[in-house]
């Protein structure tokens, strides 16, 4: 799922990290990462 850059205030590394954690099956509690947990 792609999210428009203009609607996300995260650095590229933060996005990659959130996706990596999500792939490991862990829950990301930070609301800023919610769109990457879909």
Phi and psi restraints in degrees (range 20) as a CNS / XPLOR table:
assign (resid 1 and name C) (resid 2 and name N)
       (resid 2 and name CA) (resid 2 and name C) 1.0 -103.7 20.0 2
assign (resid 2 and name N) (resid 2 and name CA)
       (resid 2 and name C) (resid 3 and name N) 1.0 143.1 20.0 2
assign (resid 2 and name C) (resid 3 and name N)
       (resid 3 and name CA) (resid 3 and name C) 1.0 -120.3 20.0 2
assign (resid 3 and name N) (resid 3 and name CA)
       (resid 3 and name C) (resid 4 and name N) 1.0 130.0 20.0 2
assign (resid 3 and name C) (resid 4 and name N)
       (resid 4 and name CA) (resid 4 and name C) 1.0 -55.2 20.0 2
assign (resid 4 and name N) (resid 4 and name CA)
       (resid 4 and name C) (resid 5 and name N) 1.0 132.7 20.0 2
assign (resid 4 and name C) (resid 5 and name N)
       (resid 5 and name CA) (resid 5 and name C) 1.0 -56.2 20.0 2
assign (resid 5 and name N) (resid 5 and name CA)
       (resid 5 and name C) (resid 6 and name N) 1.0 -34.4 20.0 2
assign (resid 5 and name C) (resid 6 and name N)
       (resid 6 and name CA) (resid 6 and name C) 1.0 -67.3 20.0 2
assign (resid 6 and name N) (resid 6 and name CA)
       (resid 6 and name C) (resid 7 and name N) 1.0 -17.5 20.0 2
assign (resid 6 and name C) (resid 7 and name N)
       (resid 7 and name CA) (resid 7 and name C) 1.0 -102.9 20.0 2
assign (resid 7 and name N) (resid 7 and name CA)
       (resid 7 and name C) (resid 8 and name N) 1.0 3.0 20.0 2
assign (resid 7 and name C) (resid 8 and name N)
       (resid 8 and name CA) (resid 8 and name C) 1.0 -126.5 20.0 2
assign (resid 8 and name N) (resid 8 and name CA)
       (resid 8 and name C) (resid 9 and name N) 1.0 127.7 20.0 2
assign (resid 8 and name C) (resid 9 and name N)
       (resid 9 and name CA) (resid 9 and name C) 1.0 -106.3 20.0 2
assign (resid 9 and name N) (resid 9 and name CA)
       (resid 9 and name C) (resid 10 and name N) 1.0 64.2 20.0 2
assign (resid 9 and name C) (resid 10 and name N)
       (resid 10 and name CA) (resid 10 and name C) 1.0 -133.9 20.0 2
assign (resid 10 and name N) (resid 10 and name CA)
       (resid 10 and name C) (resid 11 and name N) 1.0 148.6 20.0 2
assign (resid 10 and name C) (resid 11 and name N)
       (resid 11 and name CA) (resid 11 and name C) 1.0 -77.8 20.0 2
assign (resid 11 and name N) (resid 11 and name CA)
       (resid 11 and name C) (resid 12 and name N) 1.0 161.4 20.0 2
assign (resid 11 and name C) (resid 12 and name N)
       (resid 12 and name CA) (resid 12 and name C) 1.0 -57.8 20.0 2
assign (resid 12 and name N) (resid 12 and name CA)
       (resid 12 and name C) (resid 13 and name N) 1.0 -39.8 20.0 2
assign (resid 12 and name C) (resid 13 and name N)
       (resid 13 and name CA) (resid 13 and name C) 1.0 -66.9 20.0 2
assign (resid 13 and name N) (resid 13 and name CA)
       (resid 13 and name C) (resid 14 and name N) 1.0 -36.2 20.0 2
assign (resid 13 and name C) (resid 14 and name N)
       (resid 14 and name CA) (resid 14 and name C) 1.0 -66.3 20.0 2
assign (resid 14 and name N) (resid 14 and name CA)
       (resid 14 and name C) (resid 15 and name N) 1.0 -39.1 20.0 2
assign (resid 14 and name C) (resid 15 and name N)
       (resid 15 and name CA) (resid 15 and name C) 1.0 -64.1 20.0 2
assign (resid 15 and name N) (resid 15 and name CA)
       (resid 15 and name C) (resid 16 and name N) 1.0 -47.0 20.0 2
assign (resid 15 and name C) (resid 16 and name N)
       (resid 16 and name CA) (resid 16 and name C) 1.0 -61.3 20.0 2
assign (resid 16 and name N) (resid 16 and name CA)
       (resid 16 and name C) (resid 17 and name N) 1.0 -41.3 20.0 2
assign (resid 16 and name C) (resid 17 and name N)
       (resid 17 and name CA) (resid 17 and name C) 1.0 -63.1 20.0 2
assign (resid 17 and name N) (resid 17 and name CA)
       (resid 17 and name C) (resid 18 and name N) 1.0 -43.2 20.0 2
assign (resid 17 and name C) (resid 18 and name N)
       (resid 18 and name CA) (resid 18 and name C) 1.0 -63.6 20.0 2
assign (resid 18 and name N) (resid 18 and name CA)
       (resid 18 and name C) (resid 19 and name N) 1.0 -39.7 20.0 2
assign (resid 18 and name C) (resid 19 and name N)
       (resid 19 and name CA) (resid 19 and name C) 1.0 -67.6 20.0 2
assign (resid 19 and name N) (resid 19 and name CA)
       (resid 19 and name C) (resid 20 and name N) 1.0 -40.2 20.0 2
assign (resid 19 and name C) (resid 20 and name N)
       (resid 20 and name CA) (resid 20 and name C) 1.0 -62.2 20.0 2
assign (resid 20 and name N) (resid 20 and name CA)
       (resid 20 and name C) (resid 21 and name N) 1.0 -43.4 20.0 2
assign (resid 20 and name C) (resid 21 and name N)
       (resid 21 and name CA) (resid 21 and name C) 1.0 -65.0 20.0 2
assign (resid 21 and name N) (resid 21 and name CA)
       (resid 21 and name C) (resid 22 and name N) 1.0 -41.5 20.0 2
assign (resid 21 and name C) (resid 22 and name N)
       (resid 22 and name CA) (resid 22 and name C) 1.0 -62.2 20.0 2
assign (resid 22 and name N) (resid 22 and name CA)
       (resid 22 and name C) (resid 23 and name N) 1.0 -39.9 20.0 2
assign (resid 22 and name C) (resid 23 and name N)
       (resid 23 and name CA) (resid 23 and name C) 1.0 -66.0 20.0 2
assign (resid 23 and name N) (resid 23 and name CA)
       (resid 23 and name C) (resid 24 and name N) 1.0 -24.9 20.0 2
assign (resid 23 and name C) (resid 24 and name N)
       (resid 24 and name CA) (resid 24 and name C) 1.0 -79.3 20.0 2
assign (resid 24 and name N) (resid 24 and name CA)
       (resid 24 and name C) (resid 25 and name N) 1.0 -1.8 20.0 2
assign (resid 24 and name C) (resid 25 and name N)
       (resid 25 and name CA) (resid 25 and name C) 1.0 83.9 20.0 2
assign (resid 25 and name N) (resid 25 and name CA)
       (resid 25 and name C) (resid 26 and name N) 1.0 15.4 20.0 2
assign (resid 25 and name C) (resid 26 and name N)
       (resid 26 and name CA) (resid 26 and name C) 1.0 -94.2 20.0 2
assign (resid 26 and name N) (resid 26 and name CA)
       (resid 26 and name C) (resid 27 and name N) 1.0 152.5 20.0 2
assign (resid 26 and name C) (resid 27 and name N)
       (resid 27 and name CA) (resid 27 and name C) 1.0 -91.0 20.0 2
assign (resid 27 and name N) (resid 27 and name CA)
       (resid 27 and name C) (resid 28 and name N) 1.0 129.3 20.0 2
assign (resid 27 and name C) (resid 28 and name N)
       (resid 28 and name CA) (resid 28 and name C) 1.0 -97.0 20.0 2
assign (resid 28 and name N) (resid 28 and name CA)
       (resid 28 and name C) (resid 29 and name N) 1.0 114.3 20.0 2
assign (resid 28 and name C) (resid 29 and name N)
       (resid 29 and name CA) (resid 29 and name C) 1.0 -82.5 20.0 2
assign (resid 29 and name N) (resid 29 and name CA)
       (resid 29 and name C) (resid 30 and name N) 1.0 -17.9 20.0 2
assign (resid 29 and name C) (resid 30 and name N)
       (resid 30 and name CA) (resid 30 and name C) 1.0 -68.4 20.0 2
assign (resid 30 and name N) (resid 30 and name CA)
       (resid 30 and name C) (resid 31 and name N) 1.0 119.8 20.0 2
assign (resid 30 and name C) (resid 31 and name N)
       (resid 31 and name CA) (resid 31 and name C) 1.0 -56.0 20.0 2
assign (resid 31 and name N) (resid 31 and name CA)
       (resid 31 and name C) (resid 32 and name N) 1.0 -25.6 20.0 2
assign (resid 31 and name C) (resid 32 and name N)
       (resid 32 and name CA) (resid 32 and name C) 1.0 -66.3 20.0 2
assign (resid 32 and name N) (resid 32 and name CA)
       (resid 32 and name C) (resid 33 and name N) 1.0 -20.0 20.0 2
assign (resid 32 and name C) (resid 33 and name N)
       (resid 33 and name CA) (resid 33 and name C) 1.0 -102.3 20.0 2
assign (resid 33 and name N) (resid 33 and name CA)
       (resid 33 and name C) (resid 34 and name N) 1.0 3.9 20.0 2
assign (resid 33 and name C) (resid 34 and name N)
       (resid 34 and name CA) (resid 34 and name C) 1.0 -55.9 20.0 2
assign (resid 34 and name N) (resid 34 and name CA)
       (resid 34 and name C) (resid 35 and name N) 1.0 -36.4 20.0 2
assign (resid 34 and name C) (resid 35 and name N)
       (resid 35 and name CA) (resid 35 and name C) 1.0 -70.5 20.0 2
assign (resid 35 and name N) (resid 35 and name CA)
       (resid 35 and name C) (resid 36 and name N) 1.0 -14.4 20.0 2
assign (resid 35 and name C) (resid 36 and name N)
       (resid 36 and name CA) (resid 36 and name C) 1.0 -92.0 20.0 2
assign (resid 36 and name N) (resid 36 and name CA)
       (resid 36 and name C) (resid 37 and name N) 1.0 -1.1 20.0 2
assign (resid 36 and name C) (resid 37 and name N)
       (resid 37 and name CA) (resid 37 and name C) 1.0 -100.6 20.0 2
assign (resid 37 and name N) (resid 37 and name CA)
       (resid 37 and name C) (resid 38 and name N) 1.0 9.1 20.0 2
